[in-house]
């Protein structure tokens, strides 16, 4: 493989919204983006509240939170798109963009997550170990940092504010 992977940015990817519409992620060019693989039945599910708070507090400054439901960890996202959307809205008031359920590891992993894992490996290699792994992407579309599922959304505030402040 050539060095091409380091040339890619968030804008090179497309995903499908929870409503079933294709979304070119270049729509978020110039923004600071927090990509999170989510699940409705996980011990970390209450993090939806903190993610929504980050989106509300920093959205006007250029932050976008993107949620990607995933059922690869303990079968903790068994619902369909409508059930996921209703759950997130009803229980956590989620208004940030949510996408269709994806795989984040393995042969069927969404290309976005293949790229994210390649750009920022975790403690045990590039594989994502659990729900609510978070990736912070700068205004230039490049990955700044990867955070473990245990990292509470509010603990990312300093890094998000620094990314928002940089051009």
Buried (B, 14 or more C-beta within 10 A) or exposed (E): EEEEEEEBBBBBBBBBBBEEEEBEBBEBBEBBBBBBBBBBBBBBBEBBBBBBBBBBBBBEEBBBBBBBBBBBBEEBBEBEBEEBBEBBEEEBEBEBBBBBBBBBBEEEBBEBBBBBBBBBEBEEEBEBBBBBBBBBBBBBBEBBBBBEBEBBBEEBBEBBBEBBEEE
